[in-house]
Amino acid sequence: DDPADTYSDDRLHRAEARDVARKTLVLLKNQNDTLPLKKQGTIAVIGGLAQSHLDMLGSWSAAGRPAQSVTVYEGLANAVGDKAKLLYARGANVSDNEHVLTYLNFIEKEVEIDPRPAQEMIDEAVKVAEQSDVIVAVVGESRGMSHELASRSSLNIPGKQRDLIKALKATGKPLVLVLMNGRPLVLVDEQEQADAMLETWFPGTEGGNAVADV
């Protein structure tokens, strides 16, 4: 007999994966009923993690196939269909520290880096945000920051992402922070800046659809 294809899509149990992911999400804040998002108008999706298939799987997922995961951007696109418009900007790298990036990409390239100056990326994200009705910023850690030999010297959101959040808040648009991380983070400033904040951890194969369900 032919061996089963471990990676075939019908073995992913997508409905169950989506249900489990949805049950692990933690709504930390929802001021003025910002969530659930209305399926209308223009939604700005900001952050490299919003389009990272690999980071959806989290640490200890060497057997996973990133191409089979649904990102937050894809989940939102699936949810709104043609009823709303999505705009995207990267906004910030998850880290700009050369030593951190060397570590994260030591075995294979896991973290894609935009070489543009940090302020240029933030300015681009602000322009996109100003064209929107609501901002969904996906921020936090890459999966390689949360496993063995991956302790961090700070529990703040890493890199220039904190400057990005501050700039997005200054637009006056409703701001939803979607957090991806493998450890508790210090969110004192972010809690004040966000209108809604959703902790997703690394939500797995159907994580993007699960986030959009909320």
C-alpha positions as a printed Julia matrix, in Angstrom:
214×3 Matrix{Float64}:
   0.0    0.0    0.0
   1.07   3.58  -0.61
   1.96   5.37   2.63
  -0.36   8.15   3.72
   0.62  11.65   2.66
   1.32  13.27   6.01
   1.09  16.71   4.47
  -2.09  16.27   2.47
  -4.59  19.02   3.17
  -7.33  16.59   4.17
  -5.2   15.5    7.15
  -5.01  19.01   8.58
  -8.46  18.87  10.25
  -8.96  22.53   9.43
 -12.34  22.94  11.12
 -10.95  21.52  14.37
  -7.75  23.59  14.08
  -9.8   26.74  13.62
 -12.03  25.94  16.58
  -9.08  25.2   18.87
  -7.26  28.36  17.77
 -10.35  30.47  18.38
 -10.71  29.07  21.91
  -7.1   29.99  22.78
  -7.45  33.67  21.84
  -7.59  36.14  24.72
  -9.4   39.46  24.28
  -7.41  41.82  26.49
  -9.29  45.0   25.62
 -12.29  46.01  23.54
 -13.05  49.68  24.05
 -16.21  51.02  22.43
 -16.94  47.58  20.96
 -14.2   47.99  18.37
 -14.39  44.24  17.77
 -15.83  42.5   15.91
 -14.82  44.55  12.89
 -17.55  45.68  10.53
 -17.37  44.09   7.1
 -17.38  47.43   5.34
 -15.16  50.37   4.52
 -11.38  50.13   4.45
  -9.22  48.14   6.86
  -5.49  48.84   7.16
  -3.53  45.71   8.04
  -0.09  46.63   9.33
   2.92  44.5   10.31
   5.14  41.86   8.77
   3.67  39.22  11.08
   0.29  39.76   9.41
   1.6   38.03   6.29
   3.99  35.49   7.83
   2.89  31.9    7.18
   5.84  30.53   9.13
   5.2   32.47  12.33
   1.6   31.27  12.5
   2.97  27.8   13.3
   5.07  28.9   16.26
   8.07  27.19  17.79
   8.59  23.43  17.78
   6.83  23.14  14.43
   9.63  21.8   12.27
   7.28  19.27  10.66
   4.78  21.96   9.74
   4.33  23.3    6.23
   4.14  27.11   6.32
   2.36  27.21   2.96
  -0.58  25.39   4.55
  -1.15  28.03   7.25
  -3.59  30.93   7.0
  -2.13  34.31   7.93
  -4.02  37.07   9.71
  -4.18  39.07   6.48
  -5.57  36.08   4.59
  -8.07  35.37   7.36
  -9.38  38.93   7.25
  -9.56  38.79   3.45
 -11.55  35.57   3.68
 -13.91  37.13   6.23
 -14.7   40.4    4.46
 -14.69  39.12   0.87
 -15.72  41.94  -1.44
 -17.61  43.81   1.29
 -14.56  45.73   2.52
 -11.19  46.82   1.19
  -7.9   45.74   2.77
  -4.74  47.84   2.59
  -1.35  46.58   3.76
   1.97  48.01   4.91
   4.82  46.28   6.7
   5.41  49.17   9.1
   8.38  47.7   10.95
  10.65  44.7   11.08
  10.18  42.35  14.0
  13.79  43.19  14.87
  16.51  45.36  13.39
  19.23  43.96  15.66
  21.87  42.35  13.47
  22.86  39.79  16.12
  19.25  38.77  16.77
  18.59  38.35  13.05
  21.74  36.28  12.58
  20.53  33.97  15.34
  16.99  33.7   14.0
  18.23  32.88  10.49
  21.11  30.62  11.55
  19.75  27.31  10.21
  17.53  28.69   7.46
  16.11  32.08   6.61
  13.04  32.48   8.8
  12.79  36.24   9.19
  12.42  38.46   6.14
  13.88  41.92   6.67
  12.89  45.06   4.84
  16.15  47.0    4.35
  14.49  50.43   4.26
  15.1   52.91   7.1
  12.74  52.32  10.02
  11.16  55.78   9.79
  10.43  55.34   6.09
   8.54  52.13   6.85
   6.58  53.78   9.66
   5.72  56.76   7.46
   4.41  54.4    4.77
   2.25  52.59   7.33
   0.84  55.89   8.6
  -0.13  56.91   5.05
  -1.93  53.6    4.6
  -3.62  53.96   7.99
  -4.85  57.45   7.16
  -6.73  56.01   4.18
  -8.55  53.47   6.36
 -11.51  53.35   8.71
  -9.78  51.05  11.2
  -6.25  49.75  11.75
  -5.33  46.14  12.53
  -1.66  46.03  13.57
  -0.17  42.56  13.97
   2.84  42.9   16.25
   5.0   40.85  18.59
   7.69  38.22  18.22
   8.82  35.88  15.48
   8.55  32.21  16.37
  12.35  31.86  16.74
  12.3   34.24  19.69
  10.37  31.72  21.79
  12.16  28.43  22.16
  15.3   27.04  23.77
  18.28  29.41  23.85
  15.97  32.3   23.01
  15.72  34.33  26.21
  15.32  38.06  25.67
  16.74  40.89  27.77
  13.42  42.77  27.58
   9.77  41.73  27.65
   8.66  44.7   25.58
   7.42  44.26  22.02
  10.73  44.1   20.12
  12.3   46.34  17.52
  10.72  49.46  16.09
   7.23  48.01  16.45
   6.6   50.14  19.53
   7.38  53.31  17.57
   5.07  52.03  14.85
   2.2   51.56  17.31
   2.68  55.08  18.68
   2.6   56.53  15.16
  -0.53  54.57  14.24
  -2.26  55.75  17.4
  -1.5   59.35  16.43
  -3.63  59.0   13.28
  -6.76  58.98  15.43
  -8.11  55.89  13.69
  -9.45  52.99  15.82
  -6.46  50.76  16.53
  -6.66  46.99  17.01
  -3.47  45.28  18.18
  -3.21  41.59  17.32
  -0.39  40.12  19.38
   1.73  37.17  18.28
   4.22  35.95  20.86
   5.37  32.89  22.75
   5.8   34.49  26.18
   4.05  37.13  28.27
   4.95  40.65  27.17
   4.93  43.98  28.98
   2.07  45.95  27.41
   1.67  48.99  29.66
   1.94  51.58  26.87
   0.19  49.43  24.29
  -2.79  48.9   26.58
  -3.27  52.65  26.68
  -2.75  53.14  22.95
  -4.96  50.37  21.59
  -8.74  50.51  21.27
  -8.79  46.71  21.18
  -6.1   44.16  21.92
  -6.21  40.46  21.07
  -3.62  37.95  22.31
  -3.27  35.16  19.74
   0.05  33.53  20.77
   1.13  31.52  17.69
  -2.31  30.26  16.66
  -1.45  27.52  14.18
  -2.57  26.45  10.74
  -6.03  28.05  10.87
  -4.98  30.94  13.08
  -5.73  33.67  10.55
  -9.31  32.53  10.1
  -9.72  32.14  13.87
  -8.54  35.71  14.46
 -10.95  36.99  11.82
 -13.79  35.15  13.59
 -13.29  37.44  16.57
